[in-house]
Amino acid sequence: MSFYESYDARFGQYVMFNAPLKRLATGFDWVEGPVWMGDAGCLLFSDIPNNKILRWTPEVGLSTYRAPSNYSNGHTRDRVGRLVSCEHGTRRVTRTEWDGSITLIADSYQGKRLNSPNDVVVKSDGSIWFSDPHYGIGTDYEGFKSEQELPCHVYRVDPDGTIEAVLTDFNCPNGLCFSPDESLLYVADTGRMFHSDPAHIRVFDMASGRPSGGRVFHAISPGVADGFRADSDGNIWSSAGDGVHCIAPDGTLLGKILVPEIVSNLCFGGRAKHQLYITATTSLYMLALNRRGVQQP
């Protein structure tokens, strides 16, 4: 039985129908935040409730990268390849230096603690952009139940450390990514905890260097756009309740990769950045595509 569903003829050029969907590892509680470490030839991802960052390599398989992880969620790499992480437990964004030490990027705004940084991307100018919904402080499952001190915003941190709330009209911002040329910023709104409304991806124009506009780009169904990434053609590959959805730059749903678990996030990796790594509830999956992803160092 095929695990593809095509809704537009363009979808056929992005997938290879003889490439299997592989389950690489399983037995987790809720996996998130995959990031490909090309120089090390491995994937890092979070098992948030179990307070771990895990490592998967083709030759070795699964191992532990960091435990405890401060209930880390999303990860990315900066422009020189250092790991940047969102931590629910400490309500902060950090960078892992080459010697293994941890540098604080942000844990507060205007004298108040962040909520629970969720997803993060780094722009070519070195600025760090992250979403700060309340999911990690709403219960004790993915961190510590705590008082919310700030609204749920998207923040930008300049290379000099200046932090700015750049998007302030979201219920709960979640996944985010830039288009290949960084002219557009995509941000998901997955709604307040226990009330997933609205559940859509918005797109912002970046011509001025700051996001403007914010029209609805696409509404995922079923499920929500928890995490997503862009490929080299500008398509958005998004998590969904039934797998991964491929969405054209014009907002059209091209097709789906059906996954037997609810997908949380994904990233591109492998030798040619053509492999899609998928975190889905209790398991890690991988599928080779016929396009390369936009992936940082």
GUKOLLO-528184 format. One record per residue: residue in three letters; x, y, z of N, C-alpha, C in turn. Coordinates in steps of 0.2 Angstrom, whole numbers, padded with zeros to 4 digits, always signed. Example, Ala and Ser with C-alpha at 12.3 -4.5 7.8 and 13.67 -1.06 7.14 Angstrom:
% residues 2
ala+0066-0028+0039+0062-0022+0039+0066-0016+0039/ser+0064-0011+0035+0068-0005+0036+0064+0000+0039/
END
This chain:
% residues 297
met+0004-0006+0000+0000+0000+0000+0004+0006+0000/ser+0003+0011-0004+0007+0017-0005+0006+0021+0001/phe+0012+0025+0003+0011+0030+0009+0011+0037+0006/tyr+0010+0038-0001+0009+0044-0004+0002+0045-0006/glu+0000+0052-0005-0006+0054-0008-0005+0060-0012/ser-0006+0060-0018-0005+0066-0023-0011+0070-0024/tyr-0011+0077-0023-0017+0081-0024-0015+0086-0030/asp-0009+0086-0033-0007+0090-0038-0002+0087-0042/ala-0002+0087-0049+0003+0084-0053+0010+0086-0051/arg+0011+0091-0049+0018+0094-0047+0021+0089-0042/phe+0017+0086-0038+0020+0082-0032+0024+0077-0034/gly+0023+0074-0040+0027+0068-0043+0034+0069-0044/gln+0036+0076-0045+0043+0077-0046+0047+0078-0040/tyr+0044+0078-0034+0047+0079-0028+0048+0072-0024/val+0045+0067-0026+0045+0061-0022+0048+0055-0027/met+0050+0050-0024+0053+0044-0028+0048+0038-0025/phe+0044+0036-0029+0039+0031-0027+0042+0024-0025/asn+0049+0023-0027+0052+0017-0025+0056+0018-0018/ala+0056+0024-0015+0060+0025-0009+0056+0024-0003/pro+0058+0019+0001+0054+0017+0007+0054+0023+0013/leu+0049+0023+0016+0048+0026+0022+0051+0022+0028/lys+0057+0024+0031+0060+0019+0036+0059+0022+0043/arg+0057+0017+0047+0057+0019+0054+0064+0018+0057/leu+0068+0023+0059+0075+0022+0061+0075+0020+0069/ala+0071+0023+0073+0071+0021+0080+0064+0023+0083/thr+0062+0019+0088+0056+0020+0092+0057+0019+0099/gly+0051+0020+0103+0051+0019+0110+0051+0025+0114/phe+0050+0031+0111+0051+0037+0114+0044+0039+0117/asp+0044+0045+0120+0037+0048+0122+0034+0053+0118/trp+0038+0058+0116+0036+0063+0112+0043+0067+0109/val+0044+0065+0103+0050+0067+0100+0049+0073+0095/glu+0054+0078+0095+0054+0084+0092+0060+0087+0090/gly+0060+0093+0087+0066+0097+0085+0072+0093+0082/pro+0071+0090+0076+0077+0087+0073+0081+0092+0069/val+0088+0091+0070+0093+0095+0066+0098+0091+0064/trp+0100+0091+0057+0105+0087+0054+0112+0091+0055/met+0117+0087+0058+0124+0089+0059+0128+0086+0054/gly+0129+0090+0048+0132+0087+0042+0139+0086+0043/asp+0143+0090+0047+0150+0088+0048+0151+0082+0052/ala+0146+0081+0057+0147+0075+0061+0143+0069+0058/gly+0139+0070+0053+0136+0064+0050+0130+0061+0054/cys+0127+0066+0058+0122+0063+0063+0116+0068+0063/leu+0111+0065+0066+0105+0069+0067+0104+0069+0075/leu+0102+0075+0077+0100+0076+0084+0093+0078+0084/phe+0090+0075+0090+0083+0077+0091+0081+0076+0098/ser+0075+0079+0100+0073+0079+0107+0068+0074+0109/asp+0069+0070+0114+0063+0067+0117+0061+0071+0124/ile+0056+0076+0123+0055+0081+0128+0053+0078+0134/pro+0048+0074+0135+0046+0072+0142+0052+0068+0145/asn+0056+0064+0142+0062+0060+0145+0068+0065+0146/asn+0067+0071+0144+0073+0076+0146+0080+0074+0143/lys+0079+0072+0136+0085+0070+0133+0086+0073+0126/ile+0092+0074+0124+0093+0075+0116+0097+0069+0114/leu+0094+0066+0109+0097+0060+0106+0100+0061+0100/arg+0105+0056+0098+0109+0056+0092+0108+0050+0088/trp+0106+0051+0082+0106+0045+0077+0111+0046+0072/thr+0115+0040+0071+0120+0040+0065+0119+0034+0061/pro+0120+0034+0055+0118+0028+0050+0122+0022+0052/glu+0129+0023+0055+0133+0018+0056+0132+0015+0063/val+0130+0019+0068+0129+0017+0075+0122+0016+0077/gly+0118+0020+0074+0111+0020+0077+0110+0025+0082/leu+0106+0023+0087+0104+0028+0092+0109+0028+0098/ser+0110+0035+0101+0114+0036+0107+0111+0042+0110/thr+0114+0043+0116+0112+0049+0120+0117+0055+0119/tyr+0115+0061+0117+0119+0066+0116+0119+0071+0122/arg+0114+0072+0125+0114+0076+0131+0108+0074+0136/ala+0109+0072+0142+0104+0071+0147+0107+0073+0154/pro+0103+0077+0158+0097+0080+0156+0098+0086+0150/ser+0093+0087+0147+0093+0092+0142+0089+0099+0143/asn+0087+0099+0149+0082+0105+0151+0076+0105+0147/tyr+0074+0099+0146+0068+0098+0142+0068+0102+0135/ser+0073+0101+0132+0074+0104+0125+0069+0102+0120/asn+0067+0107+0116+0062+0106+0111+0066+0107+0104/gly+0065+0113+0101+0068+0114+0094+0075+0115+0094/his+0078+0114+0089+0085+0115+0088+0087+0118+0081/thr+0092+0121+0080+0095+0123+0073+0102+0124+0074/arg+0106+0126+0069+0113+0128+0069+0114+0135+0067/asp+0119+0138+0070+0120+0145+0068+0125+0145+0062/arg+0127+0151+0060+0130+0151+0053+0137+0148+0053/val+0140+0146+0059+0146+0143+0059+0145+0136+0062/gly+0139+0134+0062+0138+0127+0064+0137+0125+0071/arg+0136+0130+0075+0135+0128+0082+0128+0127+0084/leu+0126+0122+0088+0120+0120+0090+0116+0126+0094/val+0110+0128+0092+0106+0132+0095+0099+0129+0097/ser+0098+0129+0104+0092+0125+0106+0087+0129+0110/cys+0081+0127+0110+0075+0130+0114+0074+0125+0120/glu+0075+0128+0126+0074+0124+0132+0067+0126+0136/his+0063+0121+0137+0057+0122+0140+0058+0123+0148/gly+0063+0118+0151+0064+0118+0158+0067+0124+0161/thr+0071+0127+0157+0074+0133+0159+0071+0140+0156/arg+0067+0139+0151+0063+0144+0148+0068+0149+0145/arg+0073+0146+0141+0078+0150+0138+0080+0147+0131/val+0084+0151+0127+0087+0149+0121+0095+0149+0122/thr+0098+0143+0120+0105+0143+0122+0109+0141+0115/arg+0116+0142+0116+0120+0140+0110+0125+0135+0114/thr+0127+0129+0110+0132+0125+0113+0138+0127+0109/glu+0144+0129+0113+0150+0131+0110+0154+0124+0108/trp+0159+0125+0104+0163+0120+0102+0166+0116+0107/asp+0168+0119+0113+0170+0115+0119+0165+0112+0123/gly+0159+0113+0121+0153+0110+0125+0150+0114+0130/ser+0153+0120+0131+0150+0125+0136+0144+0128+0133/ile+0139+0130+0137+0133+0133+0135+0133+0140+0136/thr+0131+0144+0131+0130+0151+0131+0123+0153+0131/leu+0121+0157+0135+0114+0160+0135+0113+0165+0130/ile+0107+0164+0126+0105+0168+0121+0100+0173+0123/ala+0095+0170+0126+0089+0174+0129+0085+0170+0134/asp+0083+0173+0139+0079+0169+0144+0073+0174+0147/ser+0073+0181+0144+0069+0185+0147+0068+0191+0142/tyr+0062+0195+0143+0061+0200+0139+0058+0206+0143/gln+0061+0212+0143+0058+0217+0147+0057+0215+0154/gly+0062+0212+0157+0062+0210+0164+0057+0204+0166/lys+0054+0201+0161+0050+0195+0162+0052+0189+0159/arg+0051+0183+0162+0054+0177+0160+0050+0175+0153/leu+0054+0172+0149+0050+0169+0143+0046+0163+0145/asn+0042+0161+0141+0037+0156+0142+0041+0149+0141/ser+0041+0146+0135+0044+0140+0134+0046+0140+0127/pro+0052+0143+0125+0054+0143+0118+0054+0137+0115/asn+0051+0137+0108+0049+0131+0105+0053+0129+0099/asp+0053+0134+0094+0057+0132+0088+0061+0138+0086/val+0066+0137+0082+0071+0142+0081+0075+0142+0075/val+0076+0147+0071+0080+0147+0065+0085+0153+0065/val+0090+0153+0061+0095+0158+0061+0096+0161+0054/lys+0095+0167+0053+0095+0170+0047+0103+0171+0045/ser+0104+0173+0038+0110+0173+0036+0114+0179+0039/asp+0111+0184+0042+0114+0190+0045+0116+0188+0052/gly+0115+0182+0054+0117+0180+0061+0111+0181+0066/ser+0106+0184+0064+0101+0185+0069+0097+0178+0071/ile+0095+0177+0077+0091+0171+0079+0084+0173+0080/trp+0080+0169+0077+0072+0170+0078+0069+0164+0081/phe+0065+0165+0086+0062+0159+0089+0055+0161+0092/ser+0051+0156+0092+0044+0156+0094+0044+0155+0102/asp+0039+0158+0105+0039+0157+0113+0031+0156+0115/pro+0028+0150+0113+0022+0148+0115+0022+0146+0123/his+0016+0144+0126+0016+0143+0133+0016+0135+0134/tyr+0017+0131+0129+0016+0124+0129+0020+0121+0135/gly+0026+0123+0136+0031+0120+0140+0029+0121+0148/ile+0025+0126+0149+0024+0128+0156+0017+0127+0158/gly+0013+0124+0153+0006+0123+0154+0004+0117+0158/thr+0009+0112+0158+0009+0106+0162+0016+0104+0164/asp+0016+0099+0168+0023+0096+0170+0026+0091+0165/tyr+0022+0090+0159+0024+0084+0155+0030+0086+0151/glu+0031+0092+0148+0037+0094+0144+0041+0099+0148/gly+0041+0100+0154+0044+0105+0158+0042+0105+0165/phe+0040+0112+0167+0038+0113+0174+0032+0118+0173/lys+0026+0115+0176+0020+0120+0176+0022+0126+0180/ser+0021+0132+0176+0023+0138+0179+0019+0144+0177/glu+0019+0149+0180+0016+0155+0179+0018+0158+0172/gln+0013+0160+0168+0015+0164+0162+0016+0171+0163/glu+0022+0174+0161+0023+0181+0162+0023+0185+0156/leu+0023+0182+0150+0023+0186+0144+0018+0183+0139/pro+0015+0187+0135+0011+0184+0129+0016+0180+0125/cys+0012+0176+0121+0016+0172+0116+0018+0175+0110/his+0025+0177+0109+0027+0181+0104+0032+0177+0100/val+0034+0180+0094+0040+0178+0090+0045+0183+0091/tyr+0052+0181+0093+0057+0186+0095+0063+0185+0090/arg+0066+0191+0089+0073+0191+0085+0078+0193+0090/val+0084+0190+0090+0090+0192+0094+0095+0193+0089/asp+0097+0200+0089+0103+0202+0085+0109+0199+0087/pro+0114+0199+0083+0121+0196+0085+0124+0200+0091/asp+0122+0206+0092+0124+0210+0098+0121+0208+0104/gly+0116+0204+0104+0112+0202+0110+0105+0205+0111/thr+0104+0210+0107+0098+0214+0107+0092+0210+0105/ile+0087+0209+0110+0081+0205+0109+0075+0210+0107/glu+0071+0208+0102+0065+0212+0100+0059+0207+0099/ala+0053+0209+0101+0047+0205+0100+0045+0207+0093/val+0046+0203+0088+0044+0205+0081+0037+0203+0078/leu+0034+0198+0081+0027+0196+0080+0023+0195+0086/thr+0018+0199+0087+0015+0200+0093+0007+0198+0093/asp+0005+0196+0087-0002+0195+0086-0004+0187+0085/phe+0000+0183+0088-0002+0176+0088-0005+0173+0094/asn-0009+0168+0094-0011+0165+0100-0006+0161+0103/cys-0003+0156+0099+0003+0152+0101+0007+0151+0094/pro+0012+0155+0093+0017+0154+0088+0021+0147+0089/asn+0022+0144+0084+0026+0137+0084+0031+0137+0079/gly+0030+0132+0074+0036+0132+0069+0037+0138+0065/leu+0043+0139+0063+0045+0144+0059+0051+0142+0054/cys+0051+0146+0048+0056+0145+0043+0056+0150+0038/phe+0062+0152+0035+0063+0156+0030+0062+0153+0023/ser+0060+0157+0018+0060+0154+0011+0068+0154+0009/pro+0069+0150+0004+0076+0149+0002+0080+0156+0001/asp+0077+0161-0001+0080+0168-0002+0079+0172+0004/glu+0076+0170+0009+0075+0174+0015+0070+0180+0014/ser+0067+0180+0008+0062+0185+0007+0055+0184+0010/leu+0054+0178+0013+0048+0177+0016+0049+0173+0023/leu+0045+0174+0028+0046+0171+0034+0039+0167+0035/tyr+0039+0161+0036+0033+0157+0038+0033+0155+0045/val+0027+0157+0048+0026+0155+0055+0019+0152+0056/ala+0019+0146+0060+0013+0143+0062+0010+0146+0068/asp+0003+0146+0068+0000+0147+0074-0004+0141+0076/thr-0003+0138+0081-0006+0131+0083-0011+0132+0089/gly-0012+0138+0091-0018+0140+0095-0016+0138+0103/arg-0020+0141+0107-0019+0140+0114-0019+0133+0116/met-0016+0131+0122-0016+0124+0124-0023+0122+0125/phe-0025+0116+0123-0031+0112+0123-0036+0116+0119/his-0034+0121+0115-0039+0124+0110-0035+0126+0104/ser-0034+0121+0099-0030+0122+0093-0034+0127+0088/asp-0035+0133+0090-0038+0137+0085-0035+0144+0086/pro-0033+0147+0081-0033+0145+0074-0027+0140+0073/ala-0027+0136+0068-0022+0131+0066-0020+0132+0059/his-0015+0137+0058-0013+0138+0051-0006+0141+0051/ile-0003+0142+0045+0003+0145+0044+0002+0151+0041/arg+0005+0156+0043+0005+0163+0040+0012+0165+0037/val+0012+0169+0032+0018+0171+0028+0019+0178+0029/phe+0025+0181+0030+0027+0188+0031+0032+0190+0026/asp+0031+0196+0023+0036+0198+0019+0042+0201+0023/met+0048+0200+0020+0054+0202+0024+0058+0207+0020/ala+0055+0211+0015+0059+0216+0011+0062+0221+0015/ser+0059+0223+0021+0062+0228+0025+0067+0226+0030/gly+0068+0219+0031+0072+0216+0036+0068+0214+0042/arg+0062+0217+0042+0057+0215+0048+0051+0212+0045/pro+0048+0207+0048+0042+0204+0045+0036+0209+0044/ser+0032+0209+0039+0026+0213+0038+0021+0209+0034/gly+0015+0211+0034+0009+0208+0031+0007+0202+0036/gly+0007+0196+0034+0005+0191+0039-0001+0187+0036/arg-0002+0187+0030-0008+0183+0027-0008+0176+0029/val-0014+0173+0029-0014+0165+0030-0011+0162+0024/phe-0006+0158+0024-0003+0154+0019-0006+0148+0018/his-0008+0144+0023-0011+0137+0022-0013+0135+0029/ala-0019+0131+0029-0021+0128+0035-0021+0121+0035/ile-0017+0118+0039-0016+0111+0039-0022+0107+0041/ser-0024+0101+0038-0029+0097+0040-0028+0090+0038/pro-0028+0085+0042-0029+0086+0050-0023+0088+0053/gly-0024+0090+0059-0018+0091+0064-0016+0099+0063/val-0010+0100+0065-0007+0107+0065+0000+0107+0062/ala+0002+0113+0060+0009+0114+0057+0013+0115+0063/asp+0015+0110+0066+0019+0110+0072+0026+0112+0070/gly+0029+0109+0065+0036+0111+0063+0036+0110+0055/phe+0040+0114+0052+0041+0113+0045+0047+0116+0042/arg+0049+0114+0036+0055+0116+0033+0054+0118+0025/ala+0058+0122+0022+0058+0123+0015+0063+0119+0011/asp+0061+0117+0005+0065+0114+0000+0068+0119-0005/ser+0073+0117-0009+0076+0122-0013+0072+0125-0018/asp+0066+0122-0020+0061+0126-0024+0056+0130-0020/gly+0057+0131-0014+0052+0135-0010+0046+0132-0007/asn+0045+0125-0009+0040+0121-0006+0041+0121+0002/ile+0035+0121+0006+0035+0120+0013+0033+0112+0014/trp+0037+0109+0018+0036+0102+0020+0034+0103+0028/ser+0028+0101+0029+0025+0103+0036+0023+0096+0039/ser+0023+0096+0046+0020+0091+0050+0013+0092+0050/ala+0009+0086+0051+0002+0086+0051+0000+0080+0055/gly-0007+0080+0056-0010+0074+0060-0009+0067+0056/asp-0009+0067+0050-0008+0061+0046-0001+0060+0043/gly+0003+0064+0044+0010+0063+0041+0013+0070+0040/val+0016+0070+0033+0020+0076+0031+0016+0079+0025/his+0014+0085+0025+0011+0088+0019+0016+0093+0015/cys+0016+0092+0009+0020+0096+0004+0016+0102+0001/ile+0018+0108+0003+0014+0114+0001+0018+0118-0004/ala+0015+0120-0010+0018+0124-0015+0019+0131-0012/pro+0023+0135-0015+0024+0142-0013+0018+0146-0014/asp+0013+0144-0018+0007+0148-0019+0002+0145-0014/gly+0003+0141-0009-0001+0139-0004-0005+0132-0006/thr-0004+0130-0012-0008+0124-0014-0005+0117-0011/leu-0009+0113-0008-0007+0107-0005-0005+0102-0011/leu+0001+0100-0012+0003+0096-0018+0002+0088-0016/gly+0004+0087-0010+0003+0080-0008+0005+0078-0001/lys+0004+0072+0001+0006+0070+0008+0010+0064+0008/ile+0014+0063+0013+0018+0057+0015+0014+0055+0021/leu+0011+0049+0021+0007+0046+0026+0011+0043+0031/val+0011+0045+0037+0015+0042+0043+0011+0039+0048/pro+0012+0033+0051+0007+0030+0055+0007+0033+0062/glu+0010+0039+0063+0010+0042+0070+0009+0050+0068/ile+0007+0053+0073+0006+0061+0073+0013+0064+0072/val+0015+0067+0067+0021+0070+0066+0022+0077+0069/ser+0027+0078+0073+0029+0084+0076+0033+0089+0072/asn+0038+0086+0069+0043+0091+0066+0047+0087+0061/leu+0051+0090+0057+0055+0087+0052+0061+0091+0050/cys+0066+0088+0047+0072+0092+0044+0075+0089+0038/phe+0078+0092+0034+0082+0089+0029+0089+0087+0031/gly+0092+0082+0028+0099+0080+0030+0101+0075+0025/gly+0107+0071+0027+0110+0066+0023+0115+0069+0019/arg+0119+0065+0015+0124+0068+0011+0123+0073+0006/ala+0117+0073+0003+0115+0078-0002+0109+0083+0001/lys+0107+0082+0007+0102+0086+0010+0095+0084+0007/his+0095+0078+0005+0089+0076+0001+0085+0071+0005/gln+0087+0069+0011+0083+0065+0015+0079+0069+0020/leu+0073+0067+0021+0068+0070+0026+0068+0066+0032/tyr+0070+0069+0038+0070+0066+0044+0064+0068+0048/ile+0060+0064+0050+0053+0065+0053+0053+0063+0060/thr+0051+0067+0065+0050+0065+0072+0042+0065+0072/ala+0040+0059+0075+0033+0057+0075+0031+0054+0081/thr+0029+0057+0086+0026+0055+0093+0031+0050+0096/thr+0031+0044+0095+0036+0039+0098+0042+0037+0094/ser+0042+0039+0087+0047+0036+0083+0051+0042+0078/leu+0056+0039+0076+0060+0043+0071+0060+0040+0064/tyr+0058+0043+0059+0057+0041+0052+0062+0044+0047/met+0063+0041+0041+0067+0045+0036+0065+0042+0029/leu+0065+0047+0025+0062+0046+0018+0067+0050+0013/ala+0069+0047+0008+0073+0051+0003+0068+0054-0002/leu+0070+0060-0004+0066+0064-0008+0070+0066-0015/asn+0066+0069-0020+0069+0071-0026+0071+0078-0026/arg+0071+0081-0020+0073+0088-0019+0078+0089-0013/arg+0082+0094-0013+0086+0096-0007+0083+0101-0003/gly+0084+0100+0003+0081+0105+0008+0085+0111+0009/val+0082+0116+0011+0086+0122+0014+0088+0121+0021/gln+0095+0119+0021+0098+0117+0028+0104+0121+0030/gln+0104+0123+0036+0110+0127+0038+0116+0123+0039/pro+0122+0126+0040+0128+0122+0040+0128+0115+0044/
END
